[in-house]
Amino acid sequence: MTKNIISRSSTIPVLAALAVVAIVPSSYAENELPVVGSADTSHSDWGDSTVNVNQVEVSEDGGYAIVAWTVNNDGGSNINLTDFWHATYLYQDNGTAGVVLVDDDNGIRYNAVRDSAERCLCSGVFTRAHTKAIVKSGQSATYWASYILREEAEEVTIEIPGFEPITDVAVE
């Protein structure tokens, strides 16, 4: 059985998560970012849309990880930031909180980190100035979320709502 881990800590500063915006802003073009995994949409209204995982990077001190991915709307209805919310756990700002990392080797599901105010440390309402809320047909947008991973995590499967799971993504 897979355990769910929700990281709730006021010791992880919001500024650290927001610093990702400087690293992976949504204004980057898809071809400027590395692609470490990709998947097709599983949502019938999104046409031939795809998602590319750009990075799963753990801090030098270990544990704190940033995941960045780019949504490519290649024909279909609009893809909204709210399509990536979390249906199980309540976050003050859902944003991209529904993106889950799965460590199959250790039987753990990682949910996005929340701050002391229960806000997701991820792309969302509180980062709106740097977040594209709607990805229209022909457009792309890059999003991010923060996680606390066990040191044993070497590979994860990334589950992004509306897309097929992205398996065997290396944790760097």
PyMOL CGO cylinders between C-alpha atoms (Angstrom):
from pymol import cmd
from pymol.cgo import CYLINDER

trace = [
    CYLINDER, 0.00, 0.00, 0.00, 1.28, 3.47, -0.85, 0.3, 1, 1, 1, 1, 1, 1,
    CYLINDER, 1.28, 3.47, -0.85, 1.48, 6.00, 1.98, 0.3, 1, 1, 1, 1, 1, 1,
    CYLINDER, 1.48, 6.00, 1.98, 0.40, 9.60, 1.41, 0.3, 1, 1, 1, 1, 1, 1,
    CYLINDER, 0.40, 9.60, 1.41, 2.73, 12.30, 2.67, 0.3, 1, 1, 1, 1, 1, 1,
    CYLINDER, 2.73, 12.30, 2.67, 1.56, 15.88, 3.03, 0.3, 1, 1, 1, 1, 1, 1,
    CYLINDER, 1.56, 15.88, 3.03, 4.34, 18.17, 4.06, 0.3, 1, 1, 1, 1, 1, 1,
    CYLINDER, 4.34, 18.17, 4.06, 3.20, 20.93, 6.40, 0.3, 1, 1, 1, 1, 1, 1,
    CYLINDER, 3.20, 20.93, 6.40, 5.97, 23.08, 7.70, 0.3, 1, 1, 1, 1, 1, 1,
    CYLINDER, 5.97, 23.08, 7.70, 6.44, 26.69, 8.57, 0.3, 1, 1, 1, 1, 1, 1,
    CYLINDER, 6.44, 26.69, 8.57, 10.21, 26.18, 8.45, 0.3, 1, 1, 1, 1, 1, 1,
    CYLINDER, 10.21, 26.18, 8.45, 10.24, 26.13, 4.67, 0.3, 1, 1, 1, 1, 1, 1,
    CYLINDER, 10.24, 26.13, 4.67, 10.17, 29.77, 3.67, 0.3, 1, 1, 1, 1, 1, 1,
    CYLINDER, 10.17, 29.77, 3.67, 7.75, 30.87, 1.02, 0.3, 1, 1, 1, 1, 1, 1,
    CYLINDER, 7.75, 30.87, 1.02, 10.56, 32.90, -0.53, 0.3, 1, 1, 1, 1, 1, 1,
    CYLINDER, 10.56, 32.90, -0.53, 12.43, 29.71, -1.37, 0.3, 1, 1, 1, 1, 1, 1,
    CYLINDER, 12.43, 29.71, -1.37, 9.46, 28.44, -3.35, 0.3, 1, 1, 1, 1, 1, 1,
    CYLINDER, 9.46, 28.44, -3.35, 8.90, 31.78, -5.03, 0.3, 1, 1, 1, 1, 1, 1,
    CYLINDER, 8.90, 31.78, -5.03, 12.56, 31.84, -6.06, 0.3, 1, 1, 1, 1, 1, 1,
    CYLINDER, 12.56, 31.84, -6.06, 11.63, 29.12, -8.54, 0.3, 1, 1, 1, 1, 1, 1,
    CYLINDER, 11.63, 29.12, -8.54, 9.75, 31.74, -10.51, 0.3, 1, 1, 1, 1, 1, 1,
    CYLINDER, 9.75, 31.74, -10.51, 13.11, 33.31, -11.32, 0.3, 1, 1, 1, 1, 1, 1,
    CYLINDER, 13.11, 33.31, -11.32, 14.47, 29.90, -12.34, 0.3, 1, 1, 1, 1, 1, 1,
    CYLINDER, 14.47, 29.90, -12.34, 11.52, 28.66, -14.40, 0.3, 1, 1, 1, 1, 1, 1,
    CYLINDER, 11.52, 28.66, -14.40, 9.20, 31.52, -15.34, 0.3, 1, 1, 1, 1, 1, 1,
    CYLINDER, 9.20, 31.52, -15.34, 6.15, 30.79, -17.47, 0.3, 1, 1, 1, 1, 1, 1,
    CYLINDER, 6.15, 30.79, -17.47, 7.51, 33.09, -20.17, 0.3, 1, 1, 1, 1, 1, 1,
    CYLINDER, 7.51, 33.09, -20.17, 10.16, 30.56, -21.22, 0.3, 1, 1, 1, 1, 1, 1,
    CYLINDER, 10.16, 30.56, -21.22, 9.60, 28.95, -24.57, 0.3, 1, 1, 1, 1, 1, 1,
    CYLINDER, 9.60, 28.95, -24.57, 9.36, 25.16, -24.48, 0.3, 1, 1, 1, 1, 1, 1,
    CYLINDER, 9.36, 25.16, -24.48, 12.61, 24.67, -26.42, 0.3, 1, 1, 1, 1, 1, 1,
    CYLINDER, 12.61, 24.67, -26.42, 14.62, 26.70, -23.88, 0.3, 1, 1, 1, 1, 1, 1,
    CYLINDER, 14.62, 26.70, -23.88, 14.02, 24.24, -21.05, 0.3, 1, 1, 1, 1, 1, 1,
    CYLINDER, 14.02, 24.24, -21.05, 15.31, 20.68, -20.68, 0.3, 1, 1, 1, 1, 1, 1,
    CYLINDER, 15.31, 20.68, -20.68, 12.80, 17.84, -21.01, 0.3, 1, 1, 1, 1, 1, 1,
    CYLINDER, 12.80, 17.84, -21.01, 13.32, 14.91, -18.61, 0.3, 1, 1, 1, 1, 1, 1,
    CYLINDER, 13.32, 14.91, -18.61, 9.94, 13.26, -19.25, 0.3, 1, 1, 1, 1, 1, 1,
    CYLINDER, 9.94, 13.26, -19.25, 6.73, 13.84, -21.18, 0.3, 1, 1, 1, 1, 1, 1,
    CYLINDER, 6.73, 13.84, -21.18, 3.17, 12.59, -21.55, 0.3, 1, 1, 1, 1, 1, 1,
    CYLINDER, 3.17, 12.59, -21.55, 0.08, 13.00, -23.69, 0.3, 1, 1, 1, 1, 1, 1,
    CYLINDER, 0.08, 13.00, -23.69, -3.20, 14.31, -22.38, 0.3, 1, 1, 1, 1, 1, 1,
    CYLINDER, -3.20, 14.31, -22.38, -5.78, 11.94, -20.96, 0.3, 1, 1, 1, 1, 1, 1,
    CYLINDER, -5.78, 11.94, -20.96, -8.44, 14.69, -21.04, 0.3, 1, 1, 1, 1, 1, 1,
    CYLINDER, -8.44, 14.69, -21.04, -10.69, 14.30, -24.08, 0.3, 1, 1, 1, 1, 1, 1,
    CYLINDER, -10.69, 14.30, -24.08, -11.26, 18.07, -24.46, 0.3, 1, 1, 1, 1, 1, 1,
    CYLINDER, -11.26, 18.07, -24.46, -7.54, 18.94, -24.68, 0.3, 1, 1, 1, 1, 1, 1,
    CYLINDER, -7.54, 18.94, -24.68, -6.91, 17.54, -28.16, 0.3, 1, 1, 1, 1, 1, 1,
    CYLINDER, -6.91, 17.54, -28.16, -3.26, 16.62, -28.77, 0.3, 1, 1, 1, 1, 1, 1,
    CYLINDER, -3.26, 16.62, -28.77, -1.93, 18.55, -25.76, 0.3, 1, 1, 1, 1, 1, 1,
    CYLINDER, -1.93, 18.55, -25.76, 1.20, 17.34, -23.99, 0.3, 1, 1, 1, 1, 1, 1,
    CYLINDER, 1.20, 17.34, -23.99, 3.16, 18.02, -20.83, 0.3, 1, 1, 1, 1, 1, 1,
    CYLINDER, 3.16, 18.02, -20.83, 6.95, 18.07, -20.50, 0.3, 1, 1, 1, 1, 1, 1,
    CYLINDER, 6.95, 18.07, -20.50, 8.68, 17.69, -17.14, 0.3, 1, 1, 1, 1, 1, 1,
    CYLINDER, 8.68, 17.69, -17.14, 11.58, 20.14, -17.10, 0.3, 1, 1, 1, 1, 1, 1,
    CYLINDER, 11.58, 20.14, -17.10, 13.23, 19.28, -13.79, 0.3, 1, 1, 1, 1, 1, 1,
    CYLINDER, 13.23, 19.28, -13.79, 12.98, 17.42, -10.51, 0.3, 1, 1, 1, 1, 1, 1,
    CYLINDER, 12.98, 17.42, -10.51, 15.72, 19.06, -8.51, 0.3, 1, 1, 1, 1, 1, 1,
    CYLINDER, 15.72, 19.06, -8.51, 16.50, 18.49, -4.84, 0.3, 1, 1, 1, 1, 1, 1,
    CYLINDER, 16.50, 18.49, -4.84, 18.31, 21.13, -2.78, 0.3, 1, 1, 1, 1, 1, 1,
    CYLINDER, 18.31, 21.13, -2.78, 21.94, 20.53, -1.84, 0.3, 1, 1, 1, 1, 1, 1,
    CYLINDER, 21.94, 20.53, -1.84, 20.87, 19.98, 1.77, 0.3, 1, 1, 1, 1, 1, 1,
    CYLINDER, 20.87, 19.98, 1.77, 18.51, 17.26, 0.57, 0.3, 1, 1, 1, 1, 1, 1,
    CYLINDER, 18.51, 17.26, 0.57, 14.80, 16.75, 0.94, 0.3, 1, 1, 1, 1, 1, 1,
    CYLINDER, 14.80, 16.75, 0.94, 13.37, 19.99, -0.48, 0.3, 1, 1, 1, 1, 1, 1,
    CYLINDER, 13.37, 19.99, -0.48, 12.56, 19.49, -4.17, 0.3, 1, 1, 1, 1, 1, 1,
    CYLINDER, 12.56, 19.49, -4.17, 11.23, 21.66, -6.96, 0.3, 1, 1, 1, 1, 1, 1,
    CYLINDER, 11.23, 21.66, -6.96, 9.41, 20.13, -9.90, 0.3, 1, 1, 1, 1, 1, 1,
    CYLINDER, 9.41, 20.13, -9.90, 8.85, 22.22, -13.03, 0.3, 1, 1, 1, 1, 1, 1,
    CYLINDER, 8.85, 22.22, -13.03, 6.77, 21.22, -16.03, 0.3, 1, 1, 1, 1, 1, 1,
    CYLINDER, 6.77, 21.22, -16.03, 5.48, 22.82, -19.23, 0.3, 1, 1, 1, 1, 1, 1,
    CYLINDER, 5.48, 22.82, -19.23, 1.93, 22.36, -20.48, 0.3, 1, 1, 1, 1, 1, 1,
    CYLINDER, 1.93, 22.36, -20.48, 1.59, 22.56, -24.28, 0.3, 1, 1, 1, 1, 1, 1,
    CYLINDER, 1.59, 22.56, -24.28, -1.97, 23.14, -25.49, 0.3, 1, 1, 1, 1, 1, 1,
    CYLINDER, -1.97, 23.14, -25.49, -1.83, 21.67, -28.99, 0.3, 1, 1, 1, 1, 1, 1,
    CYLINDER, -1.83, 21.67, -28.99, -5.45, 22.04, -29.98, 0.3, 1, 1, 1, 1, 1, 1,
    CYLINDER, -5.45, 22.04, -29.98, -8.47, 21.72, -27.85, 0.3, 1, 1, 1, 1, 1, 1,
    CYLINDER, -8.47, 21.72, -27.85, -10.24, 23.70, -25.18, 0.3, 1, 1, 1, 1, 1, 1,
    CYLINDER, -10.24, 23.70, -25.18, -8.43, 26.02, -22.78, 0.3, 1, 1, 1, 1, 1, 1,
    CYLINDER, -8.43, 26.02, -22.78, -6.34, 24.43, -20.04, 0.3, 1, 1, 1, 1, 1, 1,
    CYLINDER, -6.34, 24.43, -20.04, -6.86, 26.33, -16.79, 0.3, 1, 1, 1, 1, 1, 1,
    CYLINDER, -6.86, 26.33, -16.79, -4.57, 26.53, -13.79, 0.3, 1, 1, 1, 1, 1, 1,
    CYLINDER, -4.57, 26.53, -13.79, -7.53, 25.32, -11.73, 0.3, 1, 1, 1, 1, 1, 1,
    CYLINDER, -7.53, 25.32, -11.73, -7.50, 22.03, -13.70, 0.3, 1, 1, 1, 1, 1, 1,
    CYLINDER, -7.50, 22.03, -13.70, -4.46, 21.05, -11.59, 0.3, 1, 1, 1, 1, 1, 1,
    CYLINDER, -4.46, 21.05, -11.59, -6.08, 21.46, -8.14, 0.3, 1, 1, 1, 1, 1, 1,
    CYLINDER, -6.08, 21.46, -8.14, -6.05, 18.76, -5.46, 0.3, 1, 1, 1, 1, 1, 1,
    CYLINDER, -6.05, 18.76, -5.46, -9.33, 16.93, -5.02, 0.3, 1, 1, 1, 1, 1, 1,
    CYLINDER, -9.33, 16.93, -5.02, -8.40, 15.10, -1.82, 0.3, 1, 1, 1, 1, 1, 1,
    CYLINDER, -8.40, 15.10, -1.82, -6.49, 17.54, 0.38, 0.3, 1, 1, 1, 1, 1, 1,
    CYLINDER, -6.49, 17.54, 0.38, -7.67, 21.08, 1.01, 0.3, 1, 1, 1, 1, 1, 1,
    CYLINDER, -7.67, 21.08, 1.01, -5.19, 23.85, 0.32, 0.3, 1, 1, 1, 1, 1, 1,
    CYLINDER, -5.19, 23.85, 0.32, -5.97, 27.55, 0.81, 0.3, 1, 1, 1, 1, 1, 1,
    CYLINDER, -5.97, 27.55, 0.81, -4.60, 28.11, -2.70, 0.3, 1, 1, 1, 1, 1, 1,
    CYLINDER, -4.60, 28.11, -2.70, -4.97, 24.95, -4.71, 0.3, 1, 1, 1, 1, 1, 1,
    CYLINDER, -4.97, 24.95, -4.71, -3.01, 26.17, -7.74, 0.3, 1, 1, 1, 1, 1, 1,
    CYLINDER, -3.01, 26.17, -7.74, -1.07, 23.18, -9.04, 0.3, 1, 1, 1, 1, 1, 1,
    CYLINDER, -1.07, 23.18, -9.04, -1.43, 21.28, -5.73, 0.3, 1, 1, 1, 1, 1, 1,
    CYLINDER, -1.43, 21.28, -5.73, -2.92, 18.26, -7.52, 0.3, 1, 1, 1, 1, 1, 1,
    CYLINDER, -2.92, 18.26, -7.52, 0.42, 17.30, -9.05, 0.3, 1, 1, 1, 1, 1, 1,
    CYLINDER, 0.42, 17.30, -9.05, 1.65, 14.26, -7.12, 0.3, 1, 1, 1, 1, 1, 1,
    CYLINDER, 1.65, 14.26, -7.12, 5.01, 12.48, -7.12, 0.3, 1, 1, 1, 1, 1, 1,
    CYLINDER, 5.01, 12.48, -7.12, 4.99, 8.72, -6.60, 0.3, 1, 1, 1, 1, 1, 1,
    CYLINDER, 4.99, 8.72, -6.60, 8.04, 6.82, -5.37, 0.3, 1, 1, 1, 1, 1, 1,
    CYLINDER, 8.04, 6.82, -5.37, 7.04, 3.28, -6.30, 0.3, 1, 1, 1, 1, 1, 1,
    CYLINDER, 7.04, 3.28, -6.30, 10.27, 1.76, -4.95, 0.3, 1, 1, 1, 1, 1, 1,
    CYLINDER, 10.27, 1.76, -4.95, 9.54, 3.07, -1.44, 0.3, 1, 1, 1, 1, 1, 1,
    CYLINDER, 9.54, 3.07, -1.44, 5.71, 3.00, -1.67, 0.3, 1, 1, 1, 1, 1, 1,
    CYLINDER, 5.71, 3.00, -1.67, 5.21, 6.74, -1.06, 0.3, 1, 1, 1, 1, 1, 1,
    CYLINDER, 5.21, 6.74, -1.06, 3.00, 9.41, -2.68, 0.3, 1, 1, 1, 1, 1, 1,
    CYLINDER, 3.00, 9.41, -2.68, 4.28, 12.94, -2.19, 0.3, 1, 1, 1, 1, 1, 1,
    CYLINDER, 4.28, 12.94, -2.19, 1.85, 15.85, -2.19, 0.3, 1, 1, 1, 1, 1, 1,
    CYLINDER, 1.85, 15.85, -2.19, 2.89, 19.48, -2.59, 0.3, 1, 1, 1, 1, 1, 1,
    CYLINDER, 2.89, 19.48, -2.59, 4.28, 21.30, 0.44, 0.3, 1, 1, 1, 1, 1, 1,
    CYLINDER, 4.28, 21.30, 0.44, 1.99, 23.70, 2.32, 0.3, 1, 1, 1, 1, 1, 1,
    CYLINDER, 1.99, 23.70, 2.32, 3.09, 26.70, 4.33, 0.3, 1, 1, 1, 1, 1, 1,
    CYLINDER, 3.09, 26.70, 4.33, 1.82, 27.57, 7.81, 0.3, 1, 1, 1, 1, 1, 1,
    CYLINDER, 1.82, 27.57, 7.81, -1.21, 29.33, 6.27, 0.3, 1, 1, 1, 1, 1, 1,
    CYLINDER, -1.21, 29.33, 6.27, -2.15, 26.09, 4.41, 0.3, 1, 1, 1, 1, 1, 1,
    CYLINDER, -2.15, 26.09, 4.41, -1.20, 27.57, 1.01, 0.3, 1, 1, 1, 1, 1, 1,
    CYLINDER, -1.20, 27.57, 1.01, 0.42, 25.36, -1.59, 0.3, 1, 1, 1, 1, 1, 1,
    CYLINDER, 0.42, 25.36, -1.59, 4.03, 26.25, -2.33, 0.3, 1, 1, 1, 1, 1, 1,
    CYLINDER, 4.03, 26.25, -2.33, 3.36, 25.99, -6.04, 0.3, 1, 1, 1, 1, 1, 1,
    CYLINDER, 3.36, 25.99, -6.04, 2.11, 27.92, -9.04, 0.3, 1, 1, 1, 1, 1, 1,
    CYLINDER, 2.11, 27.92, -9.04, -1.24, 29.41, -8.11, 0.3, 1, 1, 1, 1, 1, 1,
    CYLINDER, -1.24, 29.41, -8.11, -3.28, 32.34, -6.88, 0.3, 1, 1, 1, 1, 1, 1,
    CYLINDER, -3.28, 32.34, -6.88, -0.54, 33.70, -4.62, 0.3, 1, 1, 1, 1, 1, 1,
    CYLINDER, -0.54, 33.70, -4.62, 1.97, 33.64, -7.51, 0.3, 1, 1, 1, 1, 1, 1,
    CYLINDER, 1.97, 33.64, -7.51, -0.50, 34.93, -10.13, 0.3, 1, 1, 1, 1, 1, 1,
    CYLINDER, -0.50, 34.93, -10.13, 1.81, 37.68, -11.38, 0.3, 1, 1, 1, 1, 1, 1,
    CYLINDER, 1.81, 37.68, -11.38, 4.19, 34.99, -12.61, 0.3, 1, 1, 1, 1, 1, 1,
    CYLINDER, 4.19, 34.99, -12.61, 1.63, 32.34, -13.52, 0.3, 1, 1, 1, 1, 1, 1,
    CYLINDER, 1.63, 32.34, -13.52, -0.37, 31.93, -16.71, 0.3, 1, 1, 1, 1, 1, 1,
    CYLINDER, -0.37, 31.93, -16.71, -3.89, 31.14, -15.49, 0.3, 1, 1, 1, 1, 1, 1,
    CYLINDER, -3.89, 31.14, -15.49, -5.22, 29.97, -18.87, 0.3, 1, 1, 1, 1, 1, 1,
    CYLINDER, -5.22, 29.97, -18.87, -3.27, 28.13, -21.58, 0.3, 1, 1, 1, 1, 1, 1,
    CYLINDER, -3.27, 28.13, -21.58, -5.12, 28.68, -24.85, 0.3, 1, 1, 1, 1, 1, 1,
    CYLINDER, -5.12, 28.68, -24.85, -4.78, 26.49, -27.93, 0.3, 1, 1, 1, 1, 1, 1,
    CYLINDER, -4.78, 26.49, -27.93, -1.32, 26.97, -29.45, 0.3, 1, 1, 1, 1, 1, 1,
    CYLINDER, -1.32, 26.97, -29.45, 0.18, 28.27, -26.19, 0.3, 1, 1, 1, 1, 1, 1,
    CYLINDER, 0.18, 28.27, -26.19, 2.46, 26.80, -23.53, 0.3, 1, 1, 1, 1, 1, 1,
    CYLINDER, 2.46, 26.80, -23.53, 2.97, 27.60, -19.85, 0.3, 1, 1, 1, 1, 1, 1,
    CYLINDER, 2.97, 27.60, -19.85, 5.50, 26.44, -17.29, 0.3, 1, 1, 1, 1, 1, 1,
    CYLINDER, 5.50, 26.44, -17.29, 4.40, 25.65, -13.73, 0.3, 1, 1, 1, 1, 1, 1,
    CYLINDER, 4.40, 25.65, -13.73, 6.13, 24.42, -10.57, 0.3, 1, 1, 1, 1, 1, 1,
    CYLINDER, 6.13, 24.42, -10.57, 5.47, 22.83, -7.20, 0.3, 1, 1, 1, 1, 1, 1,
    CYLINDER, 5.47, 22.83, -7.20, 7.52, 22.09, -4.07, 0.3, 1, 1, 1, 1, 1, 1,
    CYLINDER, 7.52, 22.09, -4.07, 7.89, 18.76, -2.29, 0.3, 1, 1, 1, 1, 1, 1,
    CYLINDER, 7.89, 18.76, -2.29, 9.79, 17.17, 0.57, 0.3, 1, 1, 1, 1, 1, 1,
    CYLINDER, 9.79, 17.17, 0.57, 11.30, 13.90, -0.67, 0.3, 1, 1, 1, 1, 1, 1,
    CYLINDER, 11.30, 13.90, -0.67, 13.02, 11.15, 1.26, 0.3, 1, 1, 1, 1, 1, 1,
    CYLINDER, 13.02, 11.15, 1.26, 16.72, 10.82, 0.52, 0.3, 1, 1, 1, 1, 1, 1,
    CYLINDER, 16.72, 10.82, 0.52, 16.08, 7.33, -0.84, 0.3, 1, 1, 1, 1, 1, 1,
    CYLINDER, 16.08, 7.33, -0.84, 14.00, 8.71, -3.73, 0.3, 1, 1, 1, 1, 1, 1,
    CYLINDER, 14.00, 8.71, -3.73, 15.97, 8.24, -6.95, 0.3, 1, 1, 1, 1, 1, 1,
    CYLINDER, 15.97, 8.24, -6.95, 13.10, 8.09, -9.46, 0.3, 1, 1, 1, 1, 1, 1,
    CYLINDER, 13.10, 8.09, -9.46, 9.50, 9.19, -9.31, 0.3, 1, 1, 1, 1, 1, 1,
    CYLINDER, 9.50, 9.19, -9.31, 6.36, 8.94, -11.37, 0.3, 1, 1, 1, 1, 1, 1,
    CYLINDER, 6.36, 8.94, -11.37, 4.73, 12.34, -11.82, 0.3, 1, 1, 1, 1, 1, 1,
    CYLINDER, 4.73, 12.34, -11.82, 0.94, 12.47, -11.94, 0.3, 1, 1, 1, 1, 1, 1,
    CYLINDER, 0.94, 12.47, -11.94, -0.38, 15.71, -13.44, 0.3, 1, 1, 1, 1, 1, 1,
    CYLINDER, -0.38, 15.71, -13.44, -4.19, 15.91, -13.58, 0.3, 1, 1, 1, 1, 1, 1,
    CYLINDER, -4.19, 15.91, -13.58, -5.44, 15.58, -17.17, 0.3, 1, 1, 1, 1, 1, 1,
    CYLINDER, -5.44, 15.58, -17.17, -2.27, 13.84, -18.42, 0.3, 1, 1, 1, 1, 1, 1,
    CYLINDER, -2.27, 13.84, -18.42, -0.93, 10.30, -18.50, 0.3, 1, 1, 1, 1, 1, 1,
    CYLINDER, -0.93, 10.30, -18.50, 1.55, 9.51, -15.69, 0.3, 1, 1, 1, 1, 1, 1,
    CYLINDER, 1.55, 9.51, -15.69, 5.17, 10.34, -16.45, 0.3, 1, 1, 1, 1, 1, 1,
    CYLINDER, 5.17, 10.34, -16.45, 7.24, 7.39, -15.24, 0.3, 1, 1, 1, 1, 1, 1,
    CYLINDER, 7.24, 7.39, -15.24, 10.89, 6.88, -14.32, 0.3, 1, 1, 1, 1, 1, 1,
    CYLINDER, 10.89, 6.88, -14.32, 11.77, 10.57, -13.88, 0.3, 1, 1, 1, 1, 1, 1,
    CYLINDER, 11.77, 10.57, -13.88, 15.20, 10.88, -12.24, 0.3, 1, 1, 1, 1, 1, 1,
    CYLINDER, 15.20, 10.88, -12.24, 15.49, 12.92, -9.04, 0.3, 1, 1, 1, 1, 1, 1,
    CYLINDER, 15.49, 12.92, -9.04, 18.57, 15.13, -9.33, 0.3, 1, 1, 1, 1, 1, 1,
]
cmd.load_cgo(trace, "trace")
